[in-house]
């Protein structure tokens, strides 16, 4: 089984697209509206991961803070990522586990948890 698409419901397609593009280096593939109540944007990154952002006029109160789902990306240099988050002004928590794994955790505009991990 291979990864294909991660689907995320969003309150503001514009704000979320900007976040995933600027913070996580995703590129917009295409945007379309399957009906009058919904707009969908597909984004992808250099590893082949695809994200589908869905904005619906019927759901304007999306809050993923109670979700048990975290998007986690492996990186080679977490200090560089932490600096980028600082420069953009995104608050994050950073920890080092006893086994040497380094984590940085922060949240997207819809409060979905996102983590970066560096194996040492």
Secondary structure, DSSP 8 states (H G I E B T S, - for coil): ----EEEEEES-HHHHHHHHHHTT--EEEEEEEEETTEEEEEEE-TTS-EEEEEEETTB----GGG---EEEEE-S-HHHHHHHHHHHT---EEEE-TTS-EEEEEE-TT--EEEEEE--
